[in-house]
Protein backbone atom coordinates (compact mmCIF):
# COMPACT_ATOMS: atom_id res chain seq x y z
CA UNK A 1 0.00 0.00 0.00
CA UNK A 2 1.28 3.46 -0.95
CA UNK A 3 2.68 5.48 1.95
CA UNK A 4 1.71 9.11 2.60
CA UNK A 5 3.94 12.06 3.43
CA UNK A 6 2.95 15.50 4.76
CA UNK A 7 5.39 18.26 3.80
CA UNK A 8 4.88 21.62 5.51
CA UNK A 9 6.33 24.48 3.50
CA UNK A 10 5.95 22.24 0.46
CA UNK A 11 5.57 25.14 -1.99
CA UNK A 12 8.89 26.65 -0.95
CA UNK A 13 12.28 26.28 -2.63
CA UNK A 14 13.34 23.08 -0.84
CA UNK A 15 9.84 21.84 -0.06
CA UNK A 16 8.85 21.72 -3.73
CA UNK A 17 11.89 19.60 -4.59
CA UNK A 18 11.00 17.25 -1.74
CA UNK A 19 7.43 16.93 -3.00
CA UNK A 20 8.73 15.84 -6.40
CA UNK A 21 11.37 13.51 -4.94
CA UNK A 22 8.91 11.73 -2.63
CA UNK A 23 6.37 11.29 -5.42
CA UNK A 24 9.12 9.87 -7.65
CA UNK A 25 9.99 7.52 -4.78
CA UNK A 26 6.46 6.10 -4.74
CA UNK A 27 4.78 8.16 -1.99
CA UNK A 28 1.61 10.21 -2.00
CA UNK A 29 2.36 13.77 -0.90
CA UNK A 30 0.22 16.24 1.03
CA UNK A 31 1.80 19.66 0.49
CA UNK A 32 0.82 22.18 3.18
CA UNK A 33 1.80 25.83 2.76
CA UNK A 34 0.35 29.26 3.58
CA UNK A 35 2.28 30.80 0.64
CA UNK A 36 3.73 33.80 2.50
CA UNK A 37 7.17 32.91 1.11
CA UNK A 38 6.35 29.79 -0.93
CA UNK A 39 5.01 30.08 -4.48
CA UNK A 40 2.32 28.18 -6.43
CA UNK A 41 4.73 28.27 -9.41
CA UNK A 42 7.03 25.85 -7.57
CA UNK A 43 4.37 23.12 -7.53
CA UNK A 44 2.53 23.83 -10.83
CA UNK A 45 4.06 20.74 -12.45
CA UNK A 46 2.56 18.57 -9.69
CA UNK A 47 -1.01 19.94 -9.69
CA UNK A 48 -2.49 17.20 -11.86
CA UNK A 49 -0.50 14.37 -10.31
CA UNK A 50 -2.85 11.89 -8.61
CA UNK A 51 -0.27 11.43 -5.83
CA UNK A 52 -0.17 15.13 -4.95
CA UNK A 53 -2.57 17.23 -2.91
CA UNK A 54 -2.13 20.88 -1.94
CA UNK A 55 -3.54 22.24 1.33
CA UNK A 56 -3.35 26.00 1.89
CA UNK A 57 -2.86 26.35 5.63
CA UNK A 58 -0.59 27.93 8.24
CA UNK A 59 0.86 25.08 10.34
CA UNK A 60 1.14 27.55 13.25
CA UNK A 61 -2.62 26.96 13.54
CA UNK A 62 -4.00 23.53 14.33
CA UNK A 63 -5.24 21.32 11.52
CA UNK A 64 -6.94 17.92 11.44
CA UNK A 65 -5.55 15.50 8.85
CA UNK A 66 -7.92 12.56 8.41
CA UNK A 67 -5.70 10.54 6.08
CA UNK A 68 -3.07 8.07 7.23
CA UNK A 69 0.33 9.82 7.38
CA UNK A 70 3.59 7.86 7.46
CA UNK A 71 6.11 10.70 7.20
CA UNK A 72 6.03 14.36 8.21
CA UNK A 73 8.72 16.71 6.89
CA UNK A 74 8.47 20.08 8.63
CA UNK A 75 9.98 22.66 6.28
CA UNK A 76 7.58 25.56 6.86
CA UNK A 77 9.44 28.75 7.78
CA UNK A 78 10.75 31.95 6.28
CA UNK A 79 14.38 31.03 5.61
CA UNK A 80 16.20 33.99 4.12
CA UNK A 81 17.20 37.17 5.99
CA UNK A 82 14.85 39.24 3.81
CA UNK A 83 11.94 37.02 4.83
CA UNK A 84 12.56 36.50 8.53
CA UNK A 85 13.34 40.18 9.05
CA UNK A 86 10.04 41.01 7.30
CA UNK A 87 8.09 38.31 9.19
CA UNK A 88 9.87 38.00 12.57
CA UNK A 89 6.83 36.98 14.61
CA UNK A 90 5.58 34.52 11.99
CA UNK A 91 9.09 33.01 11.94
CA UNK A 92 9.03 32.49 15.71
CA UNK A 93 5.49 31.12 15.62
CA UNK A 94 6.14 28.56 12.89
CA UNK A 95 9.28 27.40 14.71
CA UNK A 96 7.41 27.02 17.99
CA UNK A 97 3.65 26.57 17.48
CA UNK A 98 4.12 25.15 13.99
CA UNK A 99 6.64 22.55 15.12
CA UNK A 100 4.42 21.69 18.10
CA UNK A 101 1.41 21.16 15.80
CA UNK A 102 3.41 19.10 13.30
CA UNK A 103 4.81 16.93 16.10
CA UNK A 104 1.28 16.50 17.45
CA UNK A 105 0.20 15.07 14.09
CA UNK A 106 3.26 12.79 14.07
CA UNK A 107 2.38 11.55 17.56
CA UNK A 108 -1.27 10.94 16.65
CA UNK A 109 -0.46 9.22 13.33
CA UNK A 110 2.65 7.42 14.63
CA UNK A 111 4.48 8.98 11.71
CA UNK A 112 8.21 9.47 11.31
CA UNK A 113 9.01 13.17 11.73
CA UNK A 114 11.84 15.11 10.11
CA UNK A 115 12.63 18.67 11.19
CA UNK A 116 14.31 21.02 8.74
CA UNK A 117 16.75 22.83 10.99
CA UNK A 118 19.62 25.02 9.89
CA UNK A 119 23.28 25.87 10.23
CA UNK A 120 22.01 29.12 11.77
CA UNK A 121 21.65 27.25 15.08
CA UNK A 122 25.45 27.64 15.25
CA UNK A 123 25.11 31.44 14.99
CA UNK A 124 28.43 33.20 14.41
CA UNK A 125 30.50 30.12 15.20
CA UNK A 126 33.61 30.09 17.36
CA UNK A 127 34.37 26.50 16.23
CA UNK A 128 35.36 25.77 12.63
CA UNK A 129 34.22 23.69 10.84
CA UNK A 130 30.98 23.13 12.75
CA UNK A 131 30.06 19.63 13.89
CA UNK A 132 26.75 18.62 15.43
CA UNK A 133 28.13 18.65 18.99
CA UNK A 134 28.84 22.39 18.84
CA UNK A 135 26.23 24.35 20.82
CA UNK A 136 26.57 27.58 18.87
CA UNK A 137 27.13 31.29 19.44
CA UNK A 138 23.80 33.08 18.93
CA UNK A 139 22.64 36.58 19.82
CA UNK A 140 19.11 35.69 20.90
CA UNK A 141 17.87 39.32 20.90
CA UNK A 142 19.51 40.45 17.64
CA UNK A 143 17.44 40.87 14.47
CA UNK A 144 18.67 37.51 13.10
CA UNK A 145 17.85 35.82 16.41
CA UNK A 146 14.21 35.27 15.46
CA UNK A 147 15.25 32.61 12.93
CA UNK A 148 18.15 31.15 14.89
CA UNK A 149 16.16 30.78 18.11
CA UNK A 150 13.02 29.54 16.33
CA UNK A 151 15.05 26.66 14.92
CA UNK A 152 16.89 26.02 18.20
CA UNK A 153 13.52 25.78 19.98
CA UNK A 154 12.21 23.54 17.19
CA UNK A 155 15.13 21.17 17.73
CA UNK A 156 14.54 21.18 21.50
CA UNK A 157 10.83 20.34 21.25
CA UNK A 158 11.55 17.70 18.58
CA UNK A 159 13.97 15.93 20.91
CA UNK A 160 11.49 16.31 23.80
CA UNK A 161 8.77 14.57 21.76
CA UNK A 162 11.28 11.86 20.87
CA UNK A 163 12.25 11.29 24.51
CA UNK A 164 8.83 11.72 26.18
CA UNK A 165 6.34 10.54 23.54
CA UNK A 166 8.69 8.19 21.65
CA UNK A 167 8.03 9.97 18.33
CA UNK A 168 10.45 8.68 15.70
CA UNK A 169 12.29 11.91 14.84
CA UNK A 170 15.08 13.12 12.55
CA UNK A 171 16.77 16.55 12.50
CA UNK A 172 18.63 17.88 9.47
CA UNK A 173 20.81 20.96 9.88
CA UNK A 174 20.81 22.49 6.42
CA UNK A 175 23.75 24.61 5.30
CA UNK A 176 23.64 27.14 2.44
CA UNK A 177 21.80 25.57 -0.49
CA UNK A 178 21.21 26.92 -3.98
CA UNK A 179 19.68 25.98 -7.32
CA UNK A 180 16.78 26.69 -9.68
CA UNK A 181 13.52 28.01 -8.13
CA UNK A 182 15.27 30.35 -5.69
CA UNK A 183 13.52 33.71 -5.65
CA UNK A 184 15.37 36.61 -7.26
CA UNK A 185 14.56 38.84 -4.27
CA UNK A 186 15.49 36.07 -1.83
CA UNK A 187 18.20 38.20 -0.23
CA UNK A 188 20.79 35.43 -0.07
CA UNK A 189 24.17 35.67 -1.77
CA UNK A 190 23.72 33.44 -4.83
CA UNK A 191 20.31 34.70 -6.08
CA UNK A 192 21.40 38.28 -5.33
CA UNK A 193 24.65 37.92 -7.24
CA UNK A 194 23.07 36.09 -10.20
CA UNK A 195 20.22 38.60 -10.56
CA UNK A 196 22.70 41.48 -10.48
CA UNK A 197 25.17 39.78 -12.84
CA UNK A 198 22.68 38.91 -15.59
CA UNK A 199 21.36 42.49 -15.39
CA UNK A 200 24.94 43.84 -15.60
CA UNK A 201 24.38 45.66 -12.31
CA UNK A 202 26.98 45.98 -9.52
CA UNK A 203 27.22 42.91 -7.27
CA UNK A 204 26.69 44.00 -3.67
CA UNK A 205 29.24 42.47 -1.31
CA UNK A 206 28.98 43.25 2.41
CA UNK A 207 32.04 44.22 4.42
CA UNK A 208 35.21 43.20 2.56
CA UNK A 209 33.55 40.00 1.35
CA UNK A 210 35.96 37.85 3.34
CA UNK A 211 33.20 36.08 5.30
CA UNK A 212 32.99 32.46 4.16
CA UNK A 213 30.13 30.16 3.22
CA UNK A 214 29.88 26.68 1.74
CA UNK A 215 27.28 26.12 -0.97
CA UNK A 216 25.45 22.84 -1.60
CA UNK A 217 23.49 22.22 -4.80
CA UNK A 218 19.82 21.47 -4.16
CA UNK A 219 19.87 17.96 -5.74
CA UNK A 220 22.64 16.89 -3.36
CA UNK A 221 20.76 18.28 -0.36
CA UNK A 222 17.50 16.49 -1.26
CA UNK A 223 19.36 13.18 -1.61
CA UNK A 224 20.90 13.70 1.82
CA UNK A 225 17.49 14.44 3.38
CA UNK A 226 15.97 11.36 1.75
CA UNK A 227 18.77 9.20 3.13
CA UNK A 228 18.32 10.73 6.58
CA UNK A 229 14.59 10.08 6.78
CA UNK A 230 15.25 6.46 5.79
CA UNK A 231 18.04 6.07 8.36
CA UNK A 232 17.85 5.19 12.06
CA UNK A 233 19.68 8.35 13.19
CA UNK A 234 17.77 10.46 15.72
CA UNK A 235 20.55 12.96 16.45
CA UNK A 236 20.97 16.10 14.29
CA UNK A 237 22.89 15.65 11.04
CA UNK A 238 24.66 18.39 9.07
CA UNK A 239 23.87 18.32 5.37
CA UNK A 240 25.92 20.72 3.30
CA UNK A 241 28.98 21.08 1.12
CA UNK A 242 32.26 21.37 3.08
CA UNK A 243 33.98 23.28 0.25
CA UNK A 244 34.37 26.78 1.71
CA UNK A 245 34.56 30.05 -0.22
CA UNK A 246 34.67 33.72 0.70
CA UNK A 247 31.80 35.76 -0.71
CA UNK A 248 33.90 38.12 -2.80
CA UNK A 249 35.36 35.09 -4.63
CA UNK A 250 31.85 33.74 -5.16
CA UNK A 251 30.86 37.09 -6.71
CA UNK A 252 33.85 36.90 -9.07
CA UNK A 253 32.93 33.31 -10.06
CA UNK A 254 29.38 34.35 -10.94
CA UNK A 255 30.58 37.34 -12.98
CA UNK A 256 32.91 35.03 -14.92
CA UNK A 257 30.42 32.19 -15.50
CA UNK A 258 27.61 34.55 -16.53
CA UNK A 259 29.99 36.59 -18.72
CA UNK A 260 28.68 39.70 -17.00
CA UNK A 261 30.07 43.23 -17.27
CA UNK A 262 29.22 43.86 -13.62
CA UNK A 263 31.64 45.28 -11.06
CA UNK A 264 31.66 44.62 -7.30
CA UNK A 265 30.22 47.19 -4.92
CA UNK A 266 31.06 47.01 -1.20
CA UNK A 267 28.52 47.87 1.50
CA UNK A 268 28.32 47.91 5.29
CA UNK A 269 28.20 44.49 6.97
CA UNK A 270 24.79 43.58 8.51
CA UNK A 271 24.45 43.00 12.28
CA UNK A 272 25.51 39.52 13.50
CA UNK A 273 26.45 38.31 10.01
CA UNK A 274 28.44 35.07 10.56
CA UNK A 275 32.13 35.39 9.67
CA UNK A 276 32.51 31.77 8.64
CA UNK A 277 30.30 28.80 7.94
CA UNK A 278 31.40 25.30 6.94
CA UNK A 279 29.86 21.96 7.87
CA UNK A 280 31.67 18.99 9.30
CA UNK A 281 29.79 16.22 7.48
CA UNK A 282 31.50 13.26 9.18
CA UNK A 283 28.18 12.10 10.67
CA UNK A 284 26.43 12.20 7.27
CA UNK A 285 29.30 10.30 5.66
CA UNK A 286 29.26 7.65 8.40
CA UNK A 287 25.53 7.12 8.94
CA UNK A 288 24.04 8.10 5.56
CA UNK A 289 26.95 7.25 3.24
CA UNK A 290 26.31 10.72 1.81
CA UNK A 291 28.48 13.49 0.48
CA UNK A 292 27.81 16.18 -2.15
CA UNK A 293 28.59 15.37 -5.79
CA UNK A 294 27.76 18.51 -7.78
CA UNK A 295 30.71 20.87 -8.27
CA UNK A 296 30.06 24.57 -7.65
CA UNK A 297 30.92 25.45 -11.26
CA UNK A 298 28.32 23.01 -12.62
CA UNK A 299 25.66 24.00 -10.11
CA UNK A 300 26.14 27.72 -10.72
CA UNK A 301 26.05 27.25 -14.50
CA UNK A 302 22.66 25.50 -14.33
CA UNK A 303 21.28 27.97 -11.81
CA UNK A 304 22.35 30.99 -13.88
CA UNK A 305 20.70 29.46 -16.94
CA UNK A 306 17.46 28.96 -14.98
CA UNK A 307 17.50 32.58 -13.77
CA UNK A 308 18.00 33.78 -17.36
CA UNK A 309 15.06 31.70 -18.58
CA UNK A 310 12.80 32.87 -15.77
CA UNK A 311 13.43 36.63 -15.76
Secondary structure, DSSP 8 states (H G I E B T S, - for coil): ---EEEEETTTSHHHHHHHHHHHHTT-EEEEEE--SS--GGGGGGGTT-TTEEEEE--TTS-----S--SEEEE--S--SHHHHHHSHHHHHHIIIIIHHHHHHHHHHHT-EEEEEEEGGGGBS-SSSSB-TT---B--TTSTTHHHHHHHHHHHHHHHHHHHHS---EEEEEE--EE-TT--TT--SHHHHHHHHHHTT--EEEETTS--EEE-EEHHHHHHHHHHHHTS---S-EEES---EEEHHHHHHHHHHHHT----EEEE---TT--S---B--HHHHHHH-----S-HHHHHHHHHHHHHHT-
